[in-house]
């Protein structure tokens, strides 16, 4: 076994590194430091300009009317919920397969996340499962563009219109993704983004919100900036808000990273298309489906389902071990939200009635989430470094998955 592993590692190609940076990043951040203008309060002579410029550039990139930079992607969702008037006792439908923040942000405003199963092909929230979860308390849907793949927004908008619901698009993975050439984040009421260290546009930390509605934009601004109004005295506060502002150094780095991103976006899509074509030739391998209406995908990660019947019955733990031993960059799949201790033990805000939620030790029934249960047992994700690498690296991955399949196939084991 040791000899086999040494031989494998010897032949591992070089994968791209992350993050990607150059002298332009260093120079602009250095310029901010030397200026002494490190924050972005109401524009004055002693305050910086990078947050304001980044907001304009990010809005332009996403073909949106308004963009607001904030502290992180989790806060971005919280800000949107507060700006939309969603709070104590309201229910919000959230995909069951996502990072915890998509749902914990709902809990943070006193609302109750209601978890929805996903589509077996796309791994995204399944619109046909939403209506059975609706009650008179339902106020919104948080749809998550997992892996950068756009959700079925036409179906979600139809549900929202019928039941008078708001839609927040969680675009933490989906910078620049589009459906029918319309950018994600502009389909629903607003879209939220993350710039945490692993995200496709990276400033270590940071977040953003985009929207096209002027009234909602003003409410977002007030929630984000301590209830202030644009152009008014700094110590006037007109509504409830908190301090979710982003700093100048992060904004400077985001501006240079955003300039590099379009070329990276094209490479990600090219490599994802190549992998889709090659991996689909392997029996039992099903990459996240990209529907024809998808005109661009950020490809934050590359999710894949593998049928255990074609891999000797192994689960994701064995598959990850095999991939990692072969030097293939991977990214852990999110555990289904309904399985997290946080929700199993209802360990959220005090004095909120969670008894009607479809999770918790007494309420969670795996049969309510059959697809995500199935996917999670036998799915893996390739890290974004794969999608920024060359074709030699992609071919290596395809060949190694074939070897893993042969190693564990029933015929080989008999």
HELIX and SHEET records of a PDB file:
HELIX    1   1 UNK A    2  UNK A   10  1                                   9    
HELIX    2   2 UNK A   23  UNK A   35  1                                  13    
HELIX    3   3 UNK A   50  UNK A   61  1                                  12    
HELIX    4   4 UNK A   73  UNK A   83  1                                  11    
HELIX    5   5 UNK A  101  UNK A  108  1                                   8    
HELIX    6   6 UNK A  127  UNK A  129  5                                   3    
HELIX    7   7 UNK A  131  UNK A  133  5                                   3    
HELIX    8   8 UNK A  146  UNK A  148  5                                   3    
HELIX    9   9 UNK A  153  UNK A  163  1                                  11    
HELIX   10  10 UNK A  214  UNK A  224  1                                  11    
HELIX   11  11 UNK A  248  UNK A  279  1                                  32    
HELIX   12  12 UNK A  308  UNK A  310  5                                   3    
HELIX   13  13 UNK A  316  UNK A  325  1                                  10    
HELIX   14  14 UNK A  337  UNK A  339  5                                   3    
HELIX   15  15 UNK A  341  UNK A  344  1                                   4    
HELIX   16  16 UNK A  366  UNK A  369  5                                   4    
HELIX   17  17 UNK A  370  UNK A  377  1                                   8    
HELIX   18  18 UNK A  384  UNK A  387  1                                   4    
HELIX   19  19 UNK A  391  UNK A  408  1                                  18    
HELIX   20  20 UNK A  410  UNK A  413  1                                   4    
SHEET    1   A 7 UNK A  66  UNK A  70  0                                        
SHEET    2   A 7 UNK A 207  UNK A 211 -1                                        
SHEET    3   A 7 UNK A 190  UNK A 194 -1                                        
SHEET    4   A 7 UNK A 166  UNK A 170  1                                        
SHEET    5   A 7 UNK A 138  UNK A 144  1                                        
SHEET    6   A 7 UNK A  91  UNK A  95  1                                        
SHEET    7   A 7 UNK A 112  UNK A 116  1                                        
SHEET    1   B 3 UNK A 182  UNK A 183  0                                        
SHEET    2   B 3 UNK A 178  UNK A 179 -1                                        
SHEET    3   B 3 UNK A 294  UNK A 296 -1                                        
SHEET    1   C 4 UNK A 285  UNK A 287  0                                        
SHEET    2   C 4 UNK A 302  UNK A 306 -1                                        
SHEET    3   C 4 UNK A 379  UNK A 382 -1                                        
SHEET    4   C 4 UNK A 330  UNK A 331 -1                                        
END                                                                             
